[in-house]
Amino acid sequence: MRHLESWLRLSFAAMCVLLFVSLAVSQDDHKFNISAGGGFTVPNGRSGLYLNNGWNLDFRGGYNVSQYFLADLDFAFDRSNLSSLALARAGQPGGYADVWSLTFAPMVRLAPKSPVDVYLIGGAGLYHRGLNFTQPATFTTFACDPFFGYCYPVTVTGNQVVASFSTYKFGYNVGAGLEFKLGHTGLRAFAEARYNDMFTTRGKDLTYTPATFGIRW
């Protein structure tokens, strides 16, 4: 939960930056772009046997070579809980997998002057997968009473990570999306889906498709 709250705060901060910049510079003046978004993630193929549907966050930015071509760097984070099949095979009551990627991901706009634009996107780069198994546990912490001004120990329940594994591999992604101009602010709302393939040393590649919704300037 702490990780989710941190990512949500980061997403909100990124949205605020986008709004501030768009008010300062018109759409026709800038040579750079930034965007932030989030959504849901669906594992594909064999990966769907071991992962449930999850969620994602995405941050990207780069240079506008032209109205049609954007040369961007993309950072994406995806997280999914392990399926009951994966947990049964591991003999663990809980667990999750997360993937972050840093890729060079150019974007091609097909109709940049239209209020609704279709674009193609794809890239390749570094992928990191984390695998964590968890068990229920109780923790002792301190709670403070702001009225009386004293703190006291309390017992709370949560999940404790009992085993963790990670690996780095190369991978690629390819997809398409829609952009919607938001008046004359320089902002565009977007919705996109990208197929991701993270290479593995053994077995099938890790494949998944995030559907992401956000704001681009």
SETOR-878002 format. One record per residue (C-alpha): residue number from 0; residue in three letters; chain; x, y, z. Coordinates in nm, 2 decimals. Each point is the difference from the previous one (the first is absolute). Last residue first. Layout:
+--------+------+--------+--------+--------+--------+
| drenti | vovo | drenba |   east |  north |     up |
+--------+------+--------+--------+--------+--------+
|    NUM |  ALA |      A |      X |      Y |      Z |
...
+--------+------+--------+--------+--------+--------+
//
This chain:
+--------+------+--------+--------+--------+--------+
| drenti | vovo | drenba |   east |  north |     up |
+--------+------+--------+--------+--------+--------+
|    216 |  TRP |      A |   0.20 |   1.83 |  -2.32 |
|    215 |  ARG |      A |  -0.15 |  -0.35 |   0.06 |
|    214 |  ILE |      A |  -0.27 |  -0.11 |   0.25 |
|    213 |  GLY |      A |  -0.10 |  -0.35 |   0.10 |
|    212 |  PHE |      A |  -0.16 |  -0.34 |  -0.08 |
|    211 |  THR |      A |   0.20 |  -0.32 |  -0.02 |
|    210 |  ALA |      A |  -0.10 |  -0.35 |  -0.11 |
|    209 |  PRO |      A |   0.30 |  -0.22 |   0.09 |
|    208 |  THR |      A |   0.05 |  -0.32 |  -0.20 |
|    207 |  TYR |      A |   0.21 |  -0.29 |   0.14 |
|    206 |  THR |      A |   0.26 |  -0.25 |  -0.11 |
|    205 |  LEU |      A |   0.28 |  -0.17 |   0.21 |
|    204 |  ASP |      A |   0.19 |  -0.21 |  -0.24 |
|    203 |  LYS |      A |  -0.05 |  -0.38 |   0.00 |
|    202 |  GLY |      A |   0.24 |  -0.24 |   0.16 |
|    201 |  ARG |      A |   0.36 |   0.08 |   0.10 |
|    200 |  THR |      A |   0.22 |   0.30 |  -0.03 |
|    199 |  THR |      A |  -0.29 |   0.24 |  -0.03 |
|    198 |  PHE |      A |  -0.08 |   0.29 |  -0.24 |
|    197 |  MET |      A |  -0.25 |   0.26 |   0.11 |
|    196 |  ASP |      A |  -0.28 |   0.04 |  -0.27 |
|    195 |  ASN |      A |  -0.24 |   0.29 |   0.04 |
|    194 |  TYR |      A |  -0.31 |   0.07 |  -0.21 |
|    193 |  ARG |      A |  -0.11 |   0.36 |   0.02 |
|    192 |  ALA |      A |  -0.35 |   0.15 |   0.05 |
|    191 |  GLU |      A |  -0.07 |   0.37 |  -0.02 |
|    190 |  ALA |      A |  -0.24 |   0.27 |   0.12 |
|    189 |  PHE |      A |   0.10 |   0.37 |  -0.02 |
|    188 |  ALA |      A |  -0.11 |   0.33 |   0.13 |
|    187 |  ARG |      A |   0.18 |   0.29 |  -0.17 |
|    186 |  LEU |      A |   0.12 |   0.32 |   0.15 |
|    185 |  GLY |      A |   0.12 |   0.31 |  -0.20 |
|    184 |  THR |      A |  -0.26 |   0.21 |   0.18 |
|    183 |  HIS |      A |  -0.19 |   0.09 |  -0.32 |
|    182 |  GLY |      A |  -0.30 |  -0.24 |   0.06 |
|    181 |  LEU |      A |   0.09 |  -0.34 |   0.14 |
|    180 |  LYS |      A |   0.12 |  -0.18 |  -0.31 |
|    179 |  PHE |      A |  -0.08 |  -0.38 |   0.01 |
|    178 |  GLU |      A |   0.27 |  -0.26 |  -0.07 |
|    177 |  LEU |      A |  -0.07 |  -0.36 |  -0.10 |
|    176 |  GLY |      A |   0.24 |  -0.29 |   0.04 |
|    175 |  ALA |      A |   0.21 |  -0.27 |  -0.16 |
|    174 |  GLY |      A |   0.23 |  -0.28 |   0.10 |
|    173 |  VAL |      A |   0.35 |  -0.15 |   0.01 |
|    172 |  ASN |      A |   0.23 |  -0.10 |   0.29 |
|    171 |  TYR |      A |   0.35 |  -0.15 |   0.03 |
|    170 |  GLY |      A |   0.21 |  -0.19 |   0.24 |
|    169 |  PHE |      A |   0.35 |  -0.03 |   0.15 |
|    168 |  LYS |      A |   0.05 |  -0.18 |   0.32 |
|    167 |  TYR |      A |   0.06 |   0.07 |   0.37 |
|    166 |  THR |      A |  -0.10 |  -0.24 |   0.28 |
|    165 |  SER |      A |  -0.15 |   0.00 |   0.34 |
|    164 |  PHE |      A |  -0.09 |  -0.24 |   0.28 |
|    163 |  SER |      A |  -0.16 |   0.06 |   0.34 |
|    162 |  ALA |      A |  -0.10 |  -0.23 |   0.29 |
|    161 |  VAL |      A |  -0.18 |   0.05 |   0.33 |
|    160 |  VAL |      A |  -0.17 |   0.34 |  -0.08 |
|    159 |  GLN |      A |  -0.23 |   0.08 |   0.29 |
|    158 |  ASN |      A |  -0.37 |   0.07 |  -0.05 |
|    157 |  GLY |      A |  -0.20 |   0.20 |   0.26 |
|    156 |  THR |      A |  -0.15 |   0.00 |   0.34 |
|    155 |  VAL |      A |   0.03 |   0.27 |   0.26 |
|    154 |  THR |      A |   0.09 |   0.00 |   0.37 |
|    153 |  VAL |      A |   0.01 |   0.33 |   0.19 |
|    152 |  PRO |      A |   0.27 |   0.16 |   0.22 |
|    151 |  TYR |      A |  -0.08 |   0.34 |   0.16 |
|    150 |  CYS |      A |   0.07 |   0.37 |  -0.07 |
|    149 |  TYR |      A |  -0.09 |   0.31 |   0.19 |
|    148 |  GLY |      A |  -0.12 |   0.35 |  -0.08 |
|    147 |  PHE |      A |  -0.35 |   0.00 |   0.15 |
|    146 |  PHE |      A |  -0.17 |   0.13 |  -0.31 |
|    145 |  PRO |      A |   0.25 |  -0.12 |  -0.27 |
|    144 |  ASP |      A |  -0.02 |  -0.36 |   0.13 |
|    143 |  CYS |      A |   0.30 |  -0.19 |  -0.14 |
|    142 |  ALA |      A |   0.01 |  -0.35 |  -0.13 |
|    141 |  PHE |      A |   0.31 |  -0.22 |   0.04 |
|    140 |  THR |      A |   0.08 |  -0.32 |  -0.18 |
|    139 |  THR |      A |  -0.02 |  -0.38 |   0.06 |
|    138 |  PHE |      A |  -0.04 |  -0.22 |  -0.30 |
|    137 |  THR |      A |  -0.21 |  -0.30 |  -0.07 |
|    136 |  ALA |      A |   0.06 |  -0.23 |  -0.30 |
|    135 |  PRO |      A |  -0.17 |  -0.14 |  -0.30 |
|    134 |  GLN |      A |   0.24 |  -0.16 |  -0.25 |
|    133 |  THR |      A |   0.16 |   0.14 |  -0.32 |
|    132 |  PHE |      A |   0.19 |  -0.12 |  -0.30 |
|    131 |  ASN |      A |   0.17 |   0.26 |  -0.22 |
|    130 |  LEU |      A |   0.11 |  -0.02 |  -0.37 |
|    129 |  GLY |      A |   0.17 |   0.31 |  -0.15 |
|    128 |  ARG |      A |   0.04 |   0.04 |  -0.37 |
|    127 |  HIS |      A |   0.23 |   0.26 |  -0.15 |
|    126 |  TYR |      A |  -0.01 |   0.10 |  -0.37 |
|    125 |  LEU |      A |   0.26 |   0.19 |  -0.20 |
|    124 |  GLY |      A |  -0.06 |   0.13 |  -0.36 |
|    123 |  ALA |      A |  -0.22 |  -0.01 |  -0.30 |
|    122 |  GLY |      A |  -0.27 |   0.22 |  -0.16 |
|    121 |  GLY |      A |  -0.33 |   0.03 |  -0.16 |
|    120 |  ILE |      A |  -0.28 |   0.26 |  -0.06 |
|    119 |  LEU |      A |  -0.25 |   0.06 |  -0.27 |
|    118 |  TYR |      A |  -0.24 |   0.30 |   0.01 |
|    117 |  VAL |      A |  -0.36 |   0.09 |  -0.08 |
|    116 |  ASP |      A |  -0.10 |   0.36 |   0.05 |
|    115 |  VAL |      A |  -0.33 |   0.16 |   0.10 |
|    114 |  PRO |      A |  -0.02 |   0.38 |  -0.02 |
|    113 |  SER |      A |   0.20 |  -0.04 |  -0.33 |
|    112 |  LYS |      A |   0.32 |   0.18 |  -0.05 |
|    111 |  PRO |      A |   0.22 |  -0.30 |   0.10 |
|    110 |  ALA |      A |  -0.17 |  -0.25 |  -0.24 |
|    109 |  LEU |      A |   0.22 |  -0.31 |  -0.02 |
|    108 |  ARG |      A |   0.22 |   0.07 |   0.30 |
|    107 |  VAL |      A |   0.31 |  -0.22 |   0.02 |
|    106 |  MET |      A |   0.14 |  -0.07 |   0.35 |
|    105 |  PRO |      A |   0.36 |  -0.10 |   0.09 |
|    104 |  ALA |      A |   0.06 |  -0.23 |   0.30 |
|    103 |  PHE |      A |   0.35 |  -0.02 |   0.14 |
|    102 |  THR |      A |  -0.06 |  -0.22 |   0.30 |
|    101 |  LEU |      A |   0.02 |  -0.01 |   0.37 |
|    100 |  SER |      A |  -0.21 |  -0.28 |   0.15 |
|     99 |  TRP |      A |  -0.14 |  -0.09 |   0.34 |
|     98 |  VAL |      A |  -0.16 |  -0.33 |   0.07 |
|     97 |  ASP |      A |  -0.18 |  -0.11 |   0.32 |
|     96 |  ALA |      A |  -0.11 |  -0.34 |   0.12 |
|     95 |  TYR |      A |  -0.22 |  -0.09 |   0.29 |
|     94 |  GLY |      A |  -0.03 |  -0.25 |   0.29 |
|     93 |  GLY |      A |  -0.23 |  -0.17 |   0.24 |
|     92 |  PRO |      A |  -0.06 |  -0.33 |   0.18 |
|     91 |  GLN |      A |   0.31 |  -0.18 |  -0.11 |
|     90 |  GLY |      A |   0.06 |  -0.36 |  -0.11 |
|     89 |  ALA |      A |   0.17 |   0.11 |  -0.32 |
|     88 |  ARG |      A |  -0.21 |  -0.21 |  -0.23 |
|     87 |  ALA |      A |  -0.32 |   0.10 |   0.19 |
|     86 |  LEU |      A |   0.10 |   0.37 |  -0.02 |
|     85 |  ALA |      A |   0.05 |  -0.02 |  -0.37 |
|     84 |  LEU |      A |  -0.33 |  -0.18 |  -0.05 |
|     83 |  SER |      A |  -0.19 |   0.25 |   0.22 |
|     82 |  SER |      A |   0.13 |   0.28 |  -0.21 |
|     81 |  LEU |      A |   0.28 |   0.24 |   0.10 |
|     80 |  ASN |      A |  -0.10 |   0.36 |   0.05 |
|     79 |  SER |      A |   0.08 |   0.24 |  -0.27 |
|     78 |  ARG |      A |   0.22 |   0.32 |  -0.02 |
|     77 |  ASP |      A |   0.11 |   0.21 |  -0.30 |
|     76 |  PHE |      A |   0.24 |   0.29 |   0.00 |
|     75 |  ALA |      A |   0.10 |   0.19 |  -0.32 |
|     74 |  PHE |      A |   0.27 |   0.24 |  -0.08 |
|     73 |  ASP |      A |   0.01 |   0.13 |  -0.36 |
|     72 |  LEU |      A |   0.27 |   0.20 |  -0.19 |
|     71 |  ASP |      A |  -0.14 |   0.18 |  -0.30 |
|     70 |  ALA |      A |   0.08 |   0.10 |  -0.36 |
|     69 |  LEU |      A |  -0.33 |   0.15 |  -0.13 |
|     68 |  PHE |      A |  -0.08 |  -0.01 |  -0.37 |
|     67 |  TYR |      A |  -0.30 |   0.16 |  -0.17 |
|     66 |  GLN |      A |   0.00 |   0.36 |   0.11 |
|     65 |  SER |      A |   0.38 |  -0.02 |  -0.04 |
|     64 |  VAL |      A |   0.31 |  -0.11 |   0.19 |
|     63 |  ASN |      A |  -0.20 |   0.06 |   0.32 |
|     62 |  TYR |      A |   0.26 |  -0.09 |   0.27 |
|     61 |  GLY |      A |  -0.07 |  -0.21 |   0.30 |
|     60 |  GLY |      A |  -0.22 |  -0.10 |   0.28 |
|     59 |  ARG |      A |  -0.16 |  -0.30 |   0.17 |
|     58 |  PHE |      A |  -0.16 |  -0.11 |   0.32 |
|     57 |  ASP |      A |  -0.22 |  -0.31 |   0.03 |
|     56 |  LEU |      A |  -0.19 |  -0.16 |   0.29 |
|     55 |  ASN |      A |  -0.15 |  -0.35 |   0.00 |
|     54 |  TRP |      A |  -0.26 |  -0.22 |   0.16 |
|     53 |  GLY |      A |  -0.07 |  -0.38 |   0.03 |
|     52 |  ASN |      A |  -0.18 |  -0.29 |  -0.16 |
|     51 |  ASN |      A |   0.10 |  -0.32 |   0.16 |
|     50 |  LEU |      A |   0.33 |  -0.17 |  -0.06 |
|     49 |  TYR |      A |   0.10 |  -0.37 |  -0.03 |
|     48 |  LEU |      A |  -0.22 |  -0.14 |  -0.27 |
|     47 |  GLY |      A |  -0.01 |   0.34 |  -0.18 |
|     46 |  SER |      A |   0.38 |  -0.01 |  -0.06 |
|     45 |  ARG |      A |  -0.07 |  -0.30 |  -0.22 |
|     44 |  GLY |      A |  -0.17 |   0.23 |  -0.26 |
|     43 |  ASN |      A |  -0.05 |   0.36 |   0.11 |
|     42 |  PRO |      A |  -0.01 |   0.18 |   0.33 |
|     41 |  VAL |      A |  -0.26 |   0.28 |   0.01 |
|     40 |  THR |      A |   0.10 |   0.34 |   0.16 |
|     39 |  PHE |      A |  -0.23 |   0.28 |   0.12 |
|     38 |  GLY |      A |   0.04 |   0.37 |  -0.01 |
|     37 |  GLY |      A |   0.25 |   0.29 |   0.05 |
|     36 |  GLY |      A |   0.12 |   0.31 |  -0.16 |
|     35 |  ALA |      A |   0.27 |   0.27 |  -0.03 |
|     34 |  SER |      A |   0.13 |   0.20 |  -0.29 |
|     33 |  ILE |      A |   0.28 |   0.22 |  -0.10 |
|     32 |  ASN |      A |   0.08 |   0.17 |  -0.34 |
|     31 |  PHE |      A |   0.28 |   0.22 |  -0.13 |
|     30 |  LYS |      A |   0.03 |   0.24 |  -0.29 |
|     29 |  HIS |      A |  -0.25 |   0.26 |   0.14 |
|     28 |  ASP |      A |  -0.14 |   0.29 |  -0.19 |
|     27 |  ASP |      A |  -0.30 |  -0.13 |  -0.19 |
|     26 |  GLN |      A |  -0.18 |  -0.14 |   0.31 |
|     25 |  SER |      A |   0.03 |   0.33 |   0.20 |
|     24 |  VAL |      A |   0.23 |   0.03 |   0.30 |
|     23 |  ALA |      A |  -0.07 |   0.11 |   0.35 |
|     22 |  LEU |      A |  -0.35 |  -0.15 |   0.05 |
|     21 |  SER |      A |   0.13 |  -0.33 |  -0.14 |
|     20 |  VAL |      A |   0.29 |   0.00 |   0.24 |
|     19 |  PHE |      A |  -0.22 |   0.03 |   0.31 |
|     18 |  LEU |      A |  -0.24 |  -0.27 |  -0.11 |
|     17 |  LEU |      A |   0.27 |  -0.25 |  -0.08 |
|     16 |  VAL |      A |   0.17 |   0.07 |   0.33 |
|     15 |  CYS |      A |  -0.32 |  -0.06 |   0.19 |
|     14 |  MET |      A |  -0.05 |  -0.33 |  -0.18 |
|     13 |  ALA |      A |   0.35 |  -0.11 |   0.10 |
|     12 |  ALA |      A |  -0.07 |   0.09 |   0.36 |
|     11 |  PHE |      A |  -0.32 |  -0.21 |  -0.01 |
|     10 |  SER |      A |   0.18 |  -0.29 |  -0.15 |
|      9 |  LEU |      A |   0.27 |   0.02 |   0.26 |
|      8 |  ARG |      A |  -0.26 |   0.00 |   0.28 |
|      7 |  LEU |      A |  -0.17 |  -0.30 |  -0.16 |
|      6 |  TRP |      A |   0.33 |  -0.18 |  -0.02 |
|      5 |  SER |      A |   0.08 |   0.06 |   0.37 |
|      4 |  GLU |      A |  -0.35 |  -0.11 |   0.10 |
|      3 |  LEU |      A |   0.03 |  -0.32 |  -0.20 |
|      2 |  HIS |      A |   0.35 |  -0.08 |   0.15 |
|      1 |  ARG |      A |  -0.14 |   0.06 |   0.35 |
|      0 |  MET |      A |  -0.29 |  -0.24 |  -0.07 |
+--------+------+--------+--------+--------+--------+
//
